[in-house]
Amino acid sequence: MDTTPPAERKSLQLRISGLHLDSGTWPCAHDLLGRHTEIENLSPVLLNAQSPLVFAVDAPWGGGKTTFFRLWQHYLTHQNKVSLYLNAWESDFAEDPLLPMLSMLDRWLSNQSNKPGVRAAWEKAKTYAPGILKSTAVAAAKAATFGALDLDKEYEKIATELTGGAVGSLIDSFNVKQKSLEKFKFQLGKALEALPEGQENLILFVDELDRCKPTYAIEVLERIKHLFDIDRLVFVLAINRDQLCKSLQGVYGPSFDGVHYLKRFIDLDYHLRLIDIKAYVDARIRQPDILEYFKSRQSEQSDYQYGAEVLSFLAGRFKYTARDIDQLIVRLRLILRSIPKNHYLDIPLL
């Protein structure tokens, strides 16, 4: 075992750290898979496409979709373009997926202090939101999304204005929702004037959709298609199509055609390019503690290079994803800590 005194041991980070991107550089050093060409080719297409549009990026779990989105946002920022990001999996506790979507827009539009017309349009759009939220979500919205805005009273006000009195029937309730939706879309469209000059569309990234509860994933798709189908909005979804189709079958039954169902919501899709296994392993294995460990051994160079070659071969043979390789690197770092530097090291066995 490692005989280094506890006080001298460095803590071991068991997770690959998140990306810390320098907005002043492109391509950036964190683009280990050379995604910059894909991003540069896709960006002008989506920024100038006829909208509304729903675009899906398809890749297996652990295939690098989140990193791809982070790099893509980094590129857009570097180009002085606005984009927004939502992790659907982190928000699938919400009563209505519309809430986190509105919150995402709110963080951007509420900061437009130099554009009073934009802020006024967005504030009006928010007052119509209660009319299209699930009734069980109104209290949650009041508590978590819009701060001091009293959504219960706003909802009652809208209902009174649009129906001439209390909502007394299902038909009246439907009319409230329909008219609230029309007014919400109109005001949101005016708020999108906040986009920088020369940017036609706002790109909204929705990540981790295939990891959500199946019912929530379905609601996200429905909300995007029916509530945000307005000009200048482009949604980019990260999905594993095969897994998402299986989730849909879990809701609707094993004979349900999930592929055909998704086509109702997704206009275009893009299969993320497969990773260069060797290049990724070579980049990920260069952790400071791994380099230091092999540097202290007499056979440093041959052991290190041989280890990278063996891991690359195994990753290719067993079709490991980028996430699989990250987890293997963490295990390797743990094991190396337990092997004294003067002991024999069998790389293939390891």
KOLZAMAR-474875 format. One record per residue (C-alpha): residue number from 1; residue in three letters; chain; x, z, y. Coordinates in steps of 0.5 Angstrom, whole numbers, plus 500, padded with zeros to 3 digits. Each point is the difference from the previous one (the first is absolute). Layout:
NUM,ALA,A,X,Z,Y
...
***
This chain:
1,MET,A,500,500,500
2,ASP,A,502,499,507
3,THR,A,505,506,502
4,THR,A,500,499,507
5,PRO,A,498,507,504
6,PRO,A,492,500,502
7,ALA,A,502,500,507
8,GLU,A,504,494,500
9,ARG,A,495,496,497
10,LYS,A,496,495,504
11,SER,A,493,499,499
12,LEU,A,497,495,496
13,GLN,A,495,495,503
14,LEU,A,495,499,494
15,ARG,A,497,494,503
16,ILE,A,502,494,503
17,SER,A,500,501,508
18,GLY,A,495,496,504
19,LEU,A,502,495,504
20,HIS,A,502,501,507
21,LEU,A,500,494,504
22,ASP,A,504,498,506
23,SER,A,495,496,504
24,GLY,A,506,496,503
25,THR,A,503,497,494
26,TRP,A,497,494,496
27,PRO,A,501,499,494
28,CYS,A,501,507,499
29,ALA,A,505,503,495
30,HIS,A,494,503,496
31,ASP,A,498,493,498
32,LEU,A,503,501,493
33,LEU,A,496,495,497
34,GLY,A,501,494,506
35,ARG,A,493,500,502
36,HIS,A,501,498,507
37,THR,A,499,493,498
38,GLU,A,493,501,497
39,ILE,A,498,504,506
40,GLU,A,503,495,505
41,ASN,A,496,495,497
42,LEU,A,493,504,499
43,SER,A,500,503,507
44,PRO,A,498,494,504
45,VAL,A,495,498,495
46,LEU,A,496,506,501
47,LEU,A,501,501,507
48,ASN,A,497,493,502
49,ALA,A,495,499,494
50,GLN,A,493,499,501
51,SER,A,497,507,500
52,PRO,A,497,505,497
53,LEU,A,504,499,494
54,VAL,A,502,505,494
55,PHE,A,507,498,497
56,ALA,A,502,504,493
57,VAL,A,507,501,498
58,ASP,A,500,501,493
59,ALA,A,506,503,496
60,PRO,A,500,505,494
61,TRP,A,500,508,501
62,GLY,A,507,501,502
63,GLY,A,502,493,502
64,GLY,A,502,502,507
65,LYS,A,493,498,504
66,THR,A,501,507,505
67,THR,A,507,498,502
68,PHE,A,498,493,501
69,PHE,A,494,502,505
70,ARG,A,505,505,503
71,LEU,A,505,494,501
72,TRP,A,495,496,502
73,GLN,A,497,505,506
74,HIS,A,507,501,502
75,TYR,A,501,492,501
76,LEU,A,494,500,504
77,THR,A,502,505,504
78,HIS,A,507,497,501
79,GLN,A,496,494,502
80,ASN,A,496,504,505
81,LYS,A,493,499,496
82,VAL,A,495,505,499
83,SER,A,498,502,493
84,LEU,A,497,506,497
85,TYR,A,501,504,493
86,LEU,A,495,504,495
87,ASN,A,502,503,494
88,ALA,A,493,499,496
89,TRP,A,502,505,495
90,GLU,A,502,506,504
91,SER,A,493,499,504
92,ASP,A,496,499,493
93,PHE,A,497,507,501
94,ALA,A,496,498,506
95,GLU,A,492,500,500
96,ASP,A,501,493,502
97,PRO,A,506,495,501
98,LEU,A,497,498,506
99,LEU,A,503,506,503
100,PRO,A,507,499,499
101,MET,A,500,493,502
102,LEU,A,497,502,507
103,SER,A,505,506,500
104,MET,A,505,495,499
105,LEU,A,497,495,506
106,ASP,A,499,506,504
107,ARG,A,508,502,500
108,TRP,A,501,494,503
109,LEU,A,495,498,505
110,SER,A,499,507,503
111,ASN,A,507,499,503
112,GLN,A,498,494,504
113,SER,A,501,504,506
114,ASN,A,502,494,504
115,LYS,A,494,496,498
116,PRO,A,493,504,502
117,GLY,A,496,494,498
118,VAL,A,503,501,493
119,ARG,A,499,507,499
120,ALA,A,493,500,503
121,ALA,A,498,495,495
122,TRP,A,503,504,494
123,GLU,A,496,506,503
124,LYS,A,494,497,499
125,ALA,A,502,497,493
126,LYS,A,501,507,498
127,THR,A,493,502,502
128,TYR,A,497,495,496
129,ALA,A,504,502,494
130,PRO,A,495,506,498
131,GLY,A,495,495,499
132,ILE,A,504,496,494
133,LEU,A,503,506,497
134,LYS,A,497,503,494
135,SER,A,496,506,502
136,THR,A,504,505,496
137,ALA,A,506,497,504
138,VAL,A,498,502,507
139,ALA,A,502,507,500
140,ALA,A,507,498,497
141,ALA,A,501,495,505
142,LYS,A,498,506,506
143,ALA,A,505,504,497
144,ALA,A,506,496,498
145,THR,A,500,493,504
146,PHE,A,497,500,507
147,GLY,A,501,507,502
148,ALA,A,496,502,505
149,LEU,A,495,495,500
150,ASP,A,493,502,497
151,LEU,A,498,495,495
152,ASP,A,494,504,498
153,LYS,A,497,499,507
154,GLU,A,502,493,500
155,TYR,A,497,498,494
156,GLU,A,494,503,502
157,LYS,A,500,497,507
158,ILE,A,501,493,497
159,ALA,A,495,501,495
160,THR,A,495,502,506
161,GLU,A,502,494,504
162,LEU,A,500,495,495
163,THR,A,493,502,497
164,GLY,A,496,503,505
165,GLY,A,500,507,497
166,ALA,A,502,504,494
167,VAL,A,502,496,494
168,GLY,A,494,500,496
169,SER,A,501,495,494
170,LEU,A,505,497,496
171,ILE,A,499,493,504
172,ASP,A,501,504,507
173,SER,A,506,503,497
174,PHE,A,503,493,497
175,ASN,A,498,497,507
176,VAL,A,505,505,503
177,LYS,A,505,499,496
178,GLN,A,500,492,501
179,LYS,A,499,501,508
180,SER,A,506,505,500
181,LEU,A,504,495,496
182,GLU,A,499,494,504
183,LYS,A,502,505,506
184,PHE,A,506,503,497
185,LYS,A,503,493,498
186,PHE,A,498,497,507
187,GLN,A,504,506,504
188,LEU,A,506,500,495
189,GLY,A,501,493,501
190,LYS,A,500,501,507
191,ALA,A,505,506,499
192,LEU,A,505,495,496
193,GLU,A,502,497,507
194,ALA,A,505,506,499
195,LEU,A,504,495,496
196,PRO,A,507,498,504
197,GLU,A,499,493,503
198,GLY,A,502,494,495
199,GLN,A,498,504,494
200,GLU,A,493,497,497
201,ASN,A,499,505,495
202,LEU,A,500,507,498
203,ILE,A,503,502,493
204,LEU,A,498,506,497
205,PHE,A,504,502,493
206,VAL,A,496,504,495
207,ASP,A,504,502,495
208,GLU,A,500,504,493
209,LEU,A,492,497,499
210,ASP,A,501,499,492
211,ARG,A,502,508,500
212,CYS,A,494,502,503
213,LYS,A,494,502,496
214,PRO,A,496,494,498
215,THR,A,494,502,504
216,TYR,A,504,501,506
217,ALA,A,504,494,499
218,ILE,A,493,496,500
219,GLU,A,498,503,506
220,VAL,A,506,498,504
221,LEU,A,499,493,498
222,GLU,A,493,500,502
223,ARG,A,501,503,507
224,ILE,A,506,495,501
225,LYS,A,495,494,498
226,HIS,A,494,503,504
227,LEU,A,502,504,506
228,PHE,A,506,497,502
229,ASP,A,499,492,499
230,ILE,A,501,499,507
231,ASP,A,505,495,504
232,ARG,A,507,502,501
233,LEU,A,500,505,494
234,VAL,A,505,499,494
235,PHE,A,500,505,494
236,VAL,A,506,500,495
237,LEU,A,499,503,494
238,ALA,A,505,503,495
239,ILE,A,497,499,493
240,ASN,A,501,500,493
241,ARG,A,495,495,498
242,ASP,A,500,501,492
243,GLN,A,499,508,501
244,LEU,A,495,499,506
245,CYS,A,496,496,495
246,LYS,A,500,505,495
247,SER,A,498,505,505
248,LEU,A,494,496,502
249,GLN,A,498,499,492
250,GLY,A,501,508,500
251,VAL,A,494,500,505
252,TYR,A,496,494,498
253,GLY,A,501,499,492
254,PRO,A,505,497,496
255,SER,A,497,493,500
256,PHE,A,500,500,508
257,ASP,A,504,494,503
258,GLY,A,505,504,505
259,VAL,A,504,494,502
260,HIS,A,494,496,502
261,TYR,A,497,506,504
262,LEU,A,507,501,504
263,LYS,A,499,493,502
264,ARG,A,494,502,504
265,PHE,A,505,504,504
266,ILE,A,506,497,500
267,ASP,A,501,493,504
268,LEU,A,508,499,498
269,ASP,A,505,503,495
270,TYR,A,507,500,500
271,HIS,A,504,502,494
272,LEU,A,506,505,502
273,ARG,A,507,496,497
274,LEU,A,503,504,494
275,ILE,A,506,504,502
276,ASP,A,507,498,499
277,ILE,A,501,506,495
278,LYS,A,508,500,500
279,ALA,A,500,500,508
280,TYR,A,495,506,500
281,VAL,A,504,504,495
282,ASP,A,506,498,503
283,ALA,A,497,503,507
284,ARG,A,497,506,497
285,ILE,A,505,503,496
286,ARG,A,505,500,506
287,GLN,A,497,507,502
288,PRO,A,506,505,503
289,ASP,A,500,505,494
290,ILE,A,501,494,495
291,LEU,A,505,497,504
292,GLU,A,504,507,501
293,TYR,A,499,501,492
294,PHE,A,503,494,498
295,LYS,A,505,500,505
296,SER,A,503,507,497
297,ARG,A,501,497,493
298,GLN,A,506,496,498
299,SER,A,496,494,497
300,GLU,A,496,500,507
301,GLN,A,499,493,501
302,SER,A,499,497,493
303,ASP,A,495,506,498
304,TYR,A,496,499,507
305,GLN,A,500,492,499
306,TYR,A,498,501,492
307,GLY,A,494,505,502
308,ALA,A,497,495,505
309,GLU,A,501,494,495
310,VAL,A,497,504,494
311,LEU,A,494,503,505
312,SER,A,499,493,502
313,PHE,A,499,497,493
314,LEU,A,495,505,498
315,ALA,A,496,500,506
316,GLY,A,499,492,499
317,ARG,A,499,501,492
318,PHE,A,495,505,501
319,LYS,A,497,497,507
320,TYR,A,501,506,504
321,THR,A,497,500,507
322,ALA,A,504,502,506
323,ARG,A,496,507,500
324,ASP,A,502,501,492
325,ILE,A,508,498,502
326,ASP,A,499,505,506
327,GLN,A,498,506,495
328,LEU,A,505,498,495
329,ILE,A,506,501,506
330,VAL,A,497,507,501
331,ARG,A,501,501,493
332,LEU,A,507,498,500
333,ARG,A,502,504,506
334,LEU,A,497,506,496
335,ILE,A,504,499,494
336,LEU,A,506,498,503
337,ARG,A,500,507,504
338,SER,A,500,503,493
339,ILE,A,506,496,497
340,PRO,A,507,503,502
341,LYS,A,504,495,504
342,ASN,A,505,501,494
343,HIS,A,496,499,494
344,TYR,A,499,493,497
345,LEU,A,494,496,502
346,ASP,A,497,495,496
347,ILE,A,496,495,504
348,PRO,A,496,496,495
349,LEU,A,498,507,497
350,LEU,A,498,503,507
***
